[in-house]
Amino acid sequence: IFLGGVSRLASVTEKLVPIMAVLFLLGGVFVLAGRIKYVPENNIICGIEPNTPTDEIYSYFNNPGSISLDSKSTLATGDKLYVNNKHAADLVIYGDCNGDSLINGHDVLHLRKVLVKLEPADNASLLAADLHKDGKVNLKDVLYLRKYCAGLVKIRNSSLYYVSKDGNDNSDGTEDKPFLTI
C-alpha cells in the first residue's frame, strides 16, 4: 500500500480473485469426485451421501445425455444407473437398507427382518447394510444403525473410509494402520 497505493492493490486483487475462485471450484469438483467409488466387479456405485439430489450425479459424467437414472428427486440404494439405455450399475447409500433414500428406523426394521429371513434383500441392499464394511451383514450392523438413528454415531458414505481389520472403527478415517481402505 505504501509503494503503490490503493489503486495498485486493487489492480492486483482484480487479477488474483478470479484465479482463486477458479481454483476453489476445481478443488470442490476433485473432492466430490473422490468421494464416489465405483466397484466394477459388482456394478455398484457407492460413496454417495444420503439426500443427494438426482441431478448431482449427472455432474460426474462427461456426457450426461448418455446416462439416465430410475430414481426420483433424491438418490436411494438400489436405484439403477443406465448408460446408453443399458444397465450399468446399482447405487448404494450406506445405511439406506430399504431403498427409500432415508436412513431411519425403517431401515433398522428392514435389516432385522432381512437377518431373520422374513424379507429378501438384493446385493445393493446388503452392501448398504454392511455398515462395518467387513463383508458380513449381522447384528453388529443393526446395532450400529440403531446408534446412528439415535444420533450417537455417524455413517461414513465416503469412499475415503478406513475400517479396522476386525470391523470395529474407532477412527475418523484418517489413520493408515492398522486400517484398510475399502
C-alpha positions, 0 to 999 in steps of 0.5 A: 500500500505504501509503494503503490497505493490503493489503486495498485492493490486493487489492480492486483486483487482484480487479477488474483480473485478470479484465479482463486475462485477458479481454483476453489471450484476445481478443488470442490469438483476433485473432492466430490469426485473422490468421494464416489467409488465405483466397484466394477466387479459388482456394478455398484456405485457407492460413496454417495451421501444420503439426500443427494439430489438426482441431478448431482450425479449427472455432474460426474459424467462427461456426457450426461445425455448418455446416462439416465437414472430410475430414481426420483428427486433424491438418490436411494440404494438400489436405484439403477444407473443406465448408460446408453439405455443399458444397465450399468450399475446399482447405487448404494447409500450406506445405511439406506437398507430399504431403498427409500433414500432415508436412513431411519428406523425403517431401515433398522426394521428392514435389516432385522427382518432381512437377518431373520429371513422374513424379507429378501434383500438384493446385493445393493441392499446388503452392501448398504447394510454392511455398515462395518464394511467387513463383508458380513451383514449381522447384528453388529450392523443393526446395532450400529444403525440403531446408534446412528438413528439415535444420533450417537454415531455417524455413517461414513458414505465416503469412499475415503473410509478406513475400517479396522481389520476386525470391523470395529472403527474407532477412527475418523478415517484418517489413520493408515494402520492398522486400517484398510481402505475399502 
